[in-house]
């Protein structure tokens, strides 16, 4: 009937049971800590791309509708095009100026940090060192 197993068979069964348990736990751990977060990230990225595409298409239709409304209000297409071109030109001009000002501020800040660096003396502030000196840590 039920013969007692030898010691070697019991050790072999124990080893198989341990291997099966470790594989199960490693698989569950990998599923919980790696695969599930990657699935969530994949879903977020995919739906964000789809939403951005839909939003872009909606913006195109809204812009088209607003242009047609402007054309109807003005009465002539070329006048509406001039108005839209003037709006985009003004927006581009102001954004360009803002970018130039923020770029100027960044270089002014970088110059003031470099000038106040303790390793530099007052006599060599105007001379460049080829970028080999680092600014002080904040």
Secondary structure, DSSP 8 states (H G I E B T S, - for coil): ------HHHHHHHHHHHHHHHHHHHHHHHHIIIIIHHHHHHHHHHHHHHHHHHHHHHHHHHHHHHHHHHHHHHHS-HHHHHHHHHHHHHHHHHHHHHHHHHHHHHHHHHHHHHHHT-TTS-GGGSSS--TT-S-----
